[in-house]
Amino acid sequence: MLSPRRAPQPRDFTSAAFKFRSTPTGQLPTTADLFRTVTEGVRSTAGAMTIGLRGHRIMPSFRYMPEAQRLEMIEYVKSLNRGFWERRKIKTVAVPAAPPVIPERLSRGKQLYADAECLACHGERGRGDGPSAPTLKDNRDLPIAATDLTRPERFKNGGQQEDIYRTLVTGLAGTPMPSYADSLEPDQAWDLVFYVLSLSRGGRAAEAGGPVRVGQPDKEDDVTKALFVIVAFVICGLVGAGAAVLDEAPISGTVQAIDASANTLRLQTTAKGKMRDVTTKIVKFARATAPGTTGFVEQRLTLSDLKPGWVVSLSTKHEAGKEVAEAVQVILEK
C-alpha cells in the first residue's frame, strides 16, 4: 500500500521527473523506457503480491495486455506532457558490454562504494540502513527509504547487471539517488555494479569469480496466463451482448489490407483479434508527428498512405449495413 505521507507516490506525468529512463539526467524517457515500465511493472516490498509473477509490485505488470494496446496507453501518457511534443532529438545512455567478473573488480567496487558515499544511505552491508537513511526525502519533501541492495529482485528499475549500470549513470529523478555519469568511467561503473550484486544472496558467487546473474526475469506462469485468457473470454462474452453499442466505441487494431478504390481497410482488432472491414467515410487522419515524439497532428492523407502492419485507432458506426469510420488515428508505424 502507498502511504500519503511517504514516497513513492503515483507518478506526475506532467512533470519532467521520470525515474526509470535510459536518457541522461533531466531528460524525459524514451518510448522504449515507458514500454519496459508498463510491461514489467514497478517492484517494491510495499506493493501487493502479483499473481503468477514473483515479487511485490507497487505498479502492476501489464505484460499480458496486447502490445498494441500498451503502445496506445503510452502515447496517451506522453500526450499529457508537452515536453514529449516539443523535443526533437533523443539521446540515450549507452550500456557497454559487461566485462568478466574477477575478484579484483569486486575489491575496486568495494572501494568505490565507500568513495561515492553509497554506504551513507544504503549502509555498509547494503541493507538500506546507512546513517543518512532516516533523513532521506524526495523532491516532494516526503520521506523515502534507501533501497535494500541485498534484494536486487526488488529493485524498481530492474535487478539485472545492465539495469543497475543504467541506474548508476542516469540516476533516479526526484530521489536522492544521483547520476554518476560524470564521476565514474564505464569500467568503474561495472566494478560498482558487480560489488552491489555481490551484496545479495544471489551474487555471492561473484566472490569466487563466478558469473553475476541475479534477479532473473520472471518465468511466465502458465496457470496465470490461463486465468488471464479465461477472464478475457468472460469479459468479451459479457461485452458481446452489447456489441451494437461497442461498435461505436473507439477500437484499435492492425491494418491487414487496404482497398483504396473502395475506400475500405481490413483491420484485425487488438481486443478480439477478429477481422473487420471498415469503410472510411471521410479521409481524415491524425498521425504521430515523428518517430520518437508524441502528440498527434492532423494531416490530410489518402487511404493508400496506410501500410499493412500499422496500428490504428478509430471510432465506427453502422450506415447502410457498413461499418464506417470518420477518422483514423495512426498509433504506430512499422
N, C-alpha and C positions, 0 to 999 in steps of 0.2 A: 504494500500500500504506500502511496506517496503521501508525505506529510505536507500540509500547507505552510509549515514553518521551517522546513529543511529542503535542501537540494537533494536530488534533482526535482525539477518542476517540468510540466509539459512544455515542449519547445515553442518559442515565439517565432513563427515562420516569417514574420515581417521584419525581424532583426537580422543583423549580419552575423550573429554568434551561432554558428553551427559547429557542434563538437566534432563530428565524425566526417573527416574530409581527407582528400588526397591533394588538396591545394594548400598553398602557403598560408601563414597566419594572416588573418584579416580578410581573406577571400572566401567567397561562397563555395559550397561543394559542387562537384560535377553531378550530372545526371546519374552516372555510374555509382557515385558515392551514395546518393539517395536511394538508388535501387538496391544497393547492398544492405543499407539500414532497414528498408522496408521488408526485404526478403529474410534477413536474419533476425530482425528484432533487436532489442537492447537488453542485454543480460544485467542482472543485479540481484543481490541477495534480498533486496527489499521488494522484489516483484513476486508475482504469483507463479506457481509451477506451470510450465507449458506442457499440455498433454502431448505425449509422443515425442517431445524434444527434450533432451537433457537440460536441466538447469532452470533457474527462475528468470523471468523477464519482466521489466517494468514497461516495455513496449512489446507487444506480441509479434511473432514472426508471421508474415503473410506469404510464405513460400508456396502455399497451396493455392493461392489466388492466381488465375491465369496471368501470364506475363504481360499481355496487352493491357489488362486492367490495372496492373501495378504501374505500368508506364503512364496510363491516363491519370491515375491518382497523383503521381509525381509531378506531372505537368500542371495539375491544379494547384498543388502546394507551391510550385515555382511561380505561378501566376499571382500569388499573394505577396510576393516580394519584388518590388520594382528593380532591385539590384540585378536579378536574373535577366530582366528585359534589357537592361542598359549595357551589360558587359559585352565586350566584343572578343577579347582574347582570353583563353583559359589556360592557365599554367598549372601543371601538376608536379608533385614531388616524386622524383624517380626513386624506386626501391631497387638498389642493385642486388645482384645475386648474392646469396648468403655464402660466406667463406666457411671452410671447415672449422669445426669446434675443437679447440685444443686447450689444454689446461692453462697455457699462458694467456689466452684470451679471457678466461674467467678471472685470472688474477688482475689483469688490467681493468676488466669490467668492474671488479670489486672496488678498485681504487677510484675509478670514475664515479661510481655510485656515491662514494664519500665526497669527492671533489665537487660534484654537481649538486651536492646537498640533497640528494634523493632521500637519504635516511632521516632528514629533518621532518618530512611528512610521512614517509612510508615506514620508517623505523629501521633499525639495524638489520632485522631479520625479515623485513618486507611485509610485516603484518598490518600495516596501516596505523601503527601506534607510535609514530615519531613524536618528539617533543612539541612540534608545531601543529600536530593533527587536531588538537581540541580547539584551535583558534582559526582554522581554515574557513573561508567564506567564498561564495561565488560572486558573480558580477551583480547579483540582485541583493547582495549582503545577507544571504541566507547561509547558515552553517552547512558545510559539506564535508563528507567523510573522505579521508585518503584511501585510495584503493589498496586492498589486501593483495599484495603481489604473490602470495603463496597459492592463489587460486586463479590462474590465468583463464580457466574455462569460464570465469565470471567477468572477465574484462569487457567493458561496454563496447570498446572499439575493436574487439577480436583478440583472441589469445594465441594466434599463430605468430611465428617469429617475424614474418613480414608485416603483420598488423602492428606489432609492438614497435618495429622500426618506424613505420609510418606515424604512429602516435608520438614517438620521440621527436621527429623532425617537423611535425605540423602542430603539436600541442593540442590541447582540448579547449577551444574557445569558450570563454565565460567561466572558466575554472582556474584554480591556482596552478594547474599543470601547464608549464610554458613550452615553447618550441625550443629545441636545441639545434636547430638547423644552422645557426651562425656560430655555435660554440663547439660542435663536435664534427670531426671529419667522418665520412662514411665508415671507415674501418673502426673508429672509436665507437660509433653508434652501434655497430654489430657487437663489439665487446660488451657494451652495456646491455644490449638485448639478451645475449647469452647468459650474462650474470643474473639478470632479472628472472629468466626462465629457470636458472639453477636454484632459485629460492623456493620453487614449487616442488611438490612431491613428484610430479611427472618429469621435472627437469633434473633430478638428482643424478641421472645417468651421465649428464654433461661433466660432472666432476671426474668421471673416469674416462672422459674423452668420447663418450657415446653421442649419438645424434640427439639433438634437442628438438623434439616434436611433442608439444603438449597442446591441450585444448583442441583436439582434432574436431573437424566439423561433425555435427550430429549425423548419425545414420538415419535414413528415412524409416519411420516406424510404419510397417505395413498395416497394423491394426488402426493406427490413426488415419492413414490415408483412406482405408476402407470406411471409417466413420465419416470422414470428410465427404467422400463420394455419396454415402447414404444420405447425409444431411442435405447435400446439394440436390439430390434427386427429390427429396421430400419437398424442399423449397420450390424447386421447379414445378413439381406436381401441384402444389398449392397455388402457385402463381399462374399455372396453366388455366385454372378456372377463370382467371381474369385476363385472358390473352387479348381480348379485344381492347382492353384499356392499356395493357402493356405495349401494344403495337405503337401507341402514340408517345410512349416514353422514350428518352434517349437510349439508343443502342450503340454498341461498338462491335467492330469485327474486322476481319482481314479481307481485303479485296482479293477475289479469286479470278474474276474475269470482267472485262468491260466491253459493252456493245455501244459504241458512240452513235451509230446510226439510229438505234432505238432509244438512245438516251437512258440506258439501263446499266447497272452494275450488279454483279453477283457477289454477295457478301457472306462470309462464314462468321456467324456471330460468336463472340467470346463467351457469352453466358451459357448458351445451349449447344454450340458447335454445329447448329444446323445451317443449311444454305438458304439464303433469302435473295430473291431477285427484287431489286429496288429501282424504281424509276425516279430520276432526278427531274423534278418539275421546273425548278429554277436553278440554273448553274451558278451557284454562289458558294465559293469555298473559303474556308478560313484555314490558314496554313502557318506552321511554325516559321518564325522569321528566318532562322538559320540554324544549322546543326550546332548543338551545344548551348542554344539560347532558348528562352521561353517567351510566352506571350504570343497570342495568335493574331495575325494581321490578315484582314480580309483582302483577298486577291481575286481578280477575275481570271478564272482558269476554265479551260474546256474539260469535259469529262475525260477526254483522251489523255490529259495530263496525269491522271491517276495511273498507278502501276500495280500489277498484282503483287501481293505481299505487303502493301502498305496497310497500316492500321488506321481506321477512320471511325468517327463518331457522328451519328446523325439522329434526327427525330423523324418519325414517319407517321403517315396517316393513310387511310384507305380511301381511294377515289375510283369509282367505276371498276371495282374488282382488282385494282392495282395498289401496291404499296408504294407510296410516293414520299420522297424526301425533298424538302425545300432548301436545305443547306447541308453541306458536308464539311466536317472538320477533320483535317489530316492530323492525326496524333503522332504517327511515327512513319518516317520514310525509310524504307530499307530494301 
